[in-house]
Amino acid sequence: MCLVMHDVEPLKPSNTGWLIADVIADTWAFHWSRTEVDPQLLVLLADPQWQPYIVFPGEFVAPERVVSEVRLEEGKRPLFILLDATWSEARKMFRKSPYLEHLPVLSLSPEKLSRYKLRRSKRDDHFCTAEVAALCLELAGDEQTSQVLDAYLDVFSAHYLSAKFQKAIDPHDEVHSRLRPFV
C-alpha cells in the first residue's frame, strides 16, 4: 500500500491510514504537496517489482484509464495508491498530481455501504482509507489480510467512540471477537 497523505491528515485522531501500516508490512506513506513530489514516491512508482494502481472513483476519470479488477503482469505485485484525505481534498490531490496521470485507476464498486462512523461524508458510498485498502486486498485475492484490516478498523472505531463518549470498552463484545482470531 502507498498512502499519499494530505496536509494534517496523519495527525487527525480519526485517521485510518495508520491502521493499514499496522497490518501490512509493505506500506509507504508520503506527504502530498501541490508544488513538490517526494522523490522517494517517484522511486517507488518506478520500481519494477510493483504494478501501481491509483484507487479513485471511475466516474471522475477518463474511461480509458479505469480498471475494475487487479490484473498483474508476470513477477509483479500490486501497489495500491490511496489518497488519504477528505473527499474534497482527495479530488484536488488527484487532479493536481501529474506524476499519477499515467497510472491505471482502480475504481471500486463495493456492494456494501461504509461502516466508518468517526467522520461522515455526504455520501454513504464514500469509504475511509482503511475500508478502501481492505477492498483492494480482497480484489487482489488476499482475503485474510482484508478481513484482519476490516476487524481492526471496527475495533479502532469502537475504542475511538468509547473514548469520545466516555463509555467503557467491552473486550469480549462482537467487534473484539472478530479480531481475536487474527492476533
N, C-alpha and C positions, 0 to 999 in steps of 0.2 A: 504494500500500500504506500502511496505517496500522498501526503497531506500538504496542500498548499493553503496556508492559513492566513486569513485576513487580519490585519491590524492587531486588535486586542483579543481576538477570539481565543487564543490559547490561555488567556488569563481569566476568562469567564468561568465561574464555578459550575455552570451547566454545560460546559463544552464536553462533547463525547469523543472528540478526536483522540484524546489521550487513552481512551479505553481500547482503541484499535491497537495502539502501540503496546499496551499491556498484554494483548492476546496474540498479536502477530509479530514475530521477531523481525521480519523484513519489512519494517515500516520506517519511512523517512518523513520528516516534517520540515517545511520551508516557509519562511515568511514571504507573503506576497507584497509586491510593490508595483505600482503602476509604471514607474520610471526605470526600475532596475530588476534584473533577474539574477537570482543566486547562481553563480557559475556551477556549483555542485548539482543543482537541479538539472541543468543542461547536460552535465556529465551522466547523470542517472538516466535521463531520457534517451541518450545516445548509446548507452551500454547494450551490447548485442544480446546479452542473456535475457533481456526484458522485452516484452511486447506491450507497449503502453496503450492504455485506453483512457481518455478523459471521460469521466462519468458526468453526464449532464442530460437534461430532458431534450429529446429529439425535436420537439416542436419549435425550438428556438434555433435550430441548426439546419444548414443546407442538407437536403435529403441524402446526397451522395456521401456525406461523412458519417451518417448514422448507421450503427450496427445494433442488433438486439441480442446477440449471443457472442460468447467468447470462442474465437477460433484461433488456435495457436499454431504458429509456424514451428517446424521441427527444431527442438532444442531450446525453445523459448518458454519463459514463464510470464504469466500476465502481471502487468504493473497497472493497478487501478489508481488513477489520479483523481483525488477527491478535493473539491474546493470547500474548505472548511470555513463557513461563513453563514451569515443570514442569507435568506433567499435573494434579497435585492443586492447585497454585496457580491454574492456568487455570480449573479448575472453580469455585474460590472467586471468582475475578475475574468470571466470567460471572454467577454468582448475585448478586454484591454490586455490580453496576454498573447501577443502574436507568436510566441515560441510554442504555443499549443495548437496553432491553426492547422498543422499538418497531420495531427493525430486523429484516429477514428474516435467518434463519440459513441460511447456505450449508453444507450437510452434504456432505462429500466421501466418495465411495465408490471409492477407488483399487483397481485390480486388482493392485497390487504391494505388497510389504511395504517398510517403511522400510529405507533403506541407512545411516542415520545410526549411527555407531559410537562417538561420543565420550561420550555418556551413554545409558543404556538405560532404557526404560520396561519395565514388566512385560508389556506387550502389544506385539507386532510391528506392530499396525495403528495405533500412535501415531507420528506423524511429527514431525520437528523443524520449526522455524518456516520455514526456507528450503525444505524439501520441500513444506510446505503452500502457500507462496507460488507455487512452480513449478506445482503442481497447479491453483491458482486461475488463473494466467496461461494455462494450457492450456485450461481451461474458457472463458476469455474470448476464446479464439482467437489468443492471442499465443504461438504455438509456439516461435518463435526465442528470445524472452526466457526462456521456460520452460526451453529447452534450455541456454541460457547459465547460468542460475541453477543448474540441476542439475549442470552440468560444474564450475562454480565451487565448489559445495559439495563435490564429490568431491576437487578439488584442495586445498581448505581442510582437509578431513578427513585427506587423505594427509599434508599438511605437519604438522598437529597431532600425528598419531600418530607420524610420523617423529621429531619433536622429543621427544615423550614417551618414546619407546623408544631415543632417541639413534641413529637409523638415518639413513643418507644418503638424500637425495632424488634420484630419477632424473627429471630434467626431460623425458626422452624416453619415459617409460612411457605406458601406455594412458590413464591418468587425465589426464595433461597433454596428450596428443594430442587428447582430446575437447574441451578448452577452447581449444586453439591456433587453430582457425579463427575464433573469435569475438574474439580480441584483436588 
